[in-house]
């Protein structure tokens, strides 16, 4: 009986080893087909935009901004944005690289008391945005990872800046080096 048990174990482990040897080490997977997307440039971001959607689990959009919708004016030359939260006016410094965007910090903001949570939610979501794209219909959307967190529609503005602040051309700035 002692001789049968080790022979059976050797036979079983040999067959099991041969079975596993049939599995290839590398599994070839076809990549996803490339989606045809319109390339968004930073120049497309330039101009005045009005909020049309914001990600919030608790309150509907119309309840967050009952009187006035937030707006943003992007100045891609100076990498800044000036906006209206629906209550207060603010200015931010942005980092733009390709389709990536980050809010580096606030340069200033008025301090009018605002009802509701709309302003806080808008500013929090704006700071959370890391990428942007403009679709074929002209809607600007901001995302954080794979989650679309905010959408804006471009407004037709006849003036160069909504707050009548002249642009400073980056090409005419003196060199610091």
C-alpha positions in Angstrom: 0.0 0.0 0.0 2.9 2.3 0.7 4.2 1.9 -2.9 0.8 2.7 -4.6 0.3 6.1 -2.8 3.5 7.8 -3.9 3.1 6.5 -7.5 -0.5 7.8 -7.6 0.7 11.3 -6.3 3.5 11.4 -8.9 1.1 10.5 -11.7 -1.6 13.1 -10.6 1.0 15.9 -10.2 2.4 15.1 -13.6 -1.0 15.2 -15.3 -1.9 18.4 -13.5 1.4 20.0 -14.5 0.8 19.1 -18.1 -2.8 20.6 -18.0 -1.6 23.9 -16.7 1.2 24.0 -19.2 -1.4 24.4 -21.9 -2.3 27.9 -20.7 -0.3 30.5 -22.6 1.7 33.0 -20.5 0.6 36.0 -22.5 -3.0 36.6 -23.5 -3.4 38.9 -26.5 -6.2 41.4 -26.2 -7.3 43.7 -29.0 -7.3 47.3 -27.9 -10.5 49.4 -28.0 -11.1 51.1 -31.3 -10.2 54.7 -31.3 -13.1 57.0 -30.9 -13.3 59.8 -33.4 -13.3 62.9 -31.2 -13.0 66.5 -32.1 -9.7 67.9 -30.8 -10.3 70.7 -28.3 -7.7 73.5 -28.2 -7.1 76.0 -25.5 -8.1 78.7 -28.0 -11.6 77.1 -28.2 -11.9 77.6 -24.4 -11.5 81.4 -24.8 -14.6 83.4 -24.1 -17.7 83.7 -21.9 -19.5 80.5 -20.8 -22.7 80.0 -18.8 -23.3 77.0 -16.5 -26.0 74.5 -17.8 -25.3 71.4 -15.6 -23.5 70.7 -12.4 -23.0 67.4 -10.6 -24.9 67.5 -7.3 -26.7 64.5 -5.7 -28.8 66.5 -3.3 -30.4 69.5 -5.1 -31.6 70.1 -8.6 -29.8 72.6 -10.8 -32.7 75.2 -10.7 -32.8 75.1 -6.9 -29.0 75.7 -6.6 -29.2 78.8 -8.9 -32.7 80.2 -8.8 -31.8 83.8 -9.8 -28.7 83.8 -11.9 -26.5 81.0 -13.4 -22.7 81.1 -12.9 -20.5 82.3 -15.7 -16.8 82.0 -16.5 -14.7 84.0 -18.9 -11.5 82.2 -19.9 -8.4 84.2 -20.9 -6.2 81.5 -22.2 -3.3 83.9 -23.0 -2.9 84.9 -19.3 -4.2 81.5 -18.1 -6.8 83.2 -15.9 -10.6 83.0 -15.6 -13.0 85.6 -14.2 -16.5 84.6 -13.3 -19.7 85.1 -11.5 -20.9 82.4 -9.0 -24.5 83.5 -9.4 -23.8 85.8 -6.4 -20.2 86.9 -6.2 -17.5 87.8 -8.7 -14.2 86.0 -8.6 -10.9 85.6 -10.4 -8.8 82.4 -10.6 -5.4 81.5 -11.9 -5.5 78.3 -14.0 -3.0 75.8 -15.3 -3.8 74.7 -18.9 -1.9 71.9 -20.6 -3.6 70.2 -23.6 -7.1 69.3 -22.5 -6.0 69.4 -18.8 -7.1 72.2 -16.5 -6.4 72.9 -12.8 -7.4 75.8 -10.6 -4.2 77.0 -9.0 -5.8 79.5 -6.7 -8.1 82.4 -6.3 -6.8 85.8 -7.1 -9.8 87.6 -5.5 -13.5 87.4 -4.8 -16.2 89.7 -3.6 -17.8 88.9 -0.3 -21.5 89.4 -0.7 -23.7 87.1 1.4 -25.4 84.4 -0.7 -28.5 82.3 -0.1 -28.3 78.6 -0.6 -25.5 76.2 -1.4 -25.1 77.0 -5.1 -22.0 79.2 -4.8 -20.1 76.7 -2.6 -21.0 73.7 -4.8 -20.0 75.6 -8.0 -16.6 76.6 -6.6 -15.9 73.1 -5.2 -16.8 71.4 -8.5 -14.7 74.0 -10.5 -11.7 73.2 -8.3 -12.3 69.5 -8.8 -12.1 69.7 -12.6 -9.0 68.3 -14.2 -9.9 67.9 -17.9 -12.1 69.7 -20.3 -13.6 69.1 -23.8 -15.9 70.9 -26.2 -18.3 68.6 -28.1 -19.6 69.1 -31.6 -22.6 71.1 -30.3 -20.3 73.6 -28.6 -20.9 72.4 -25.0 -17.9 72.7 -22.7 -17.7 69.9 -20.2 -15.4 69.4 -17.2 -14.5 66.1 -15.8 -12.8 64.7 -12.7 -11.5 61.3 -13.7 -14.2 59.6 -15.8 -17.0 61.6 -14.1 -18.5 64.5 -16.0 -19.0 67.1 -13.2 -20.0 70.3 -15.0 -21.3 71.6 -18.4 -21.3 75.1 -19.8 -22.7 76.8 -22.9 -20.8 79.5 -24.8 -22.5 82.9 -24.7 -22.4 85.3 -27.6 -20.5 88.3 -26.1 -20.0 91.4 -28.2 -17.5 92.8 -25.8 -14.0 91.5 -25.3 -14.4 90.8 -21.6 -17.6 90.7 -19.5 -16.1 92.9 -16.8 -14.4 95.3 -19.2 -10.9 94.3 -18.1 -8.4 94.7 -21.0 -6.4 91.6 -21.9 -2.6 91.7 -21.3 -0.9 90.0 -24.3 1.6 87.5 -23.2 3.8 88.2 -26.2 4.5 91.8 -25.0 5.5 90.8 -21.4 9.1 91.5 -20.4 11.2 88.4 -19.9 12.2 87.6 -16.3 15.4 85.9 -17.4 
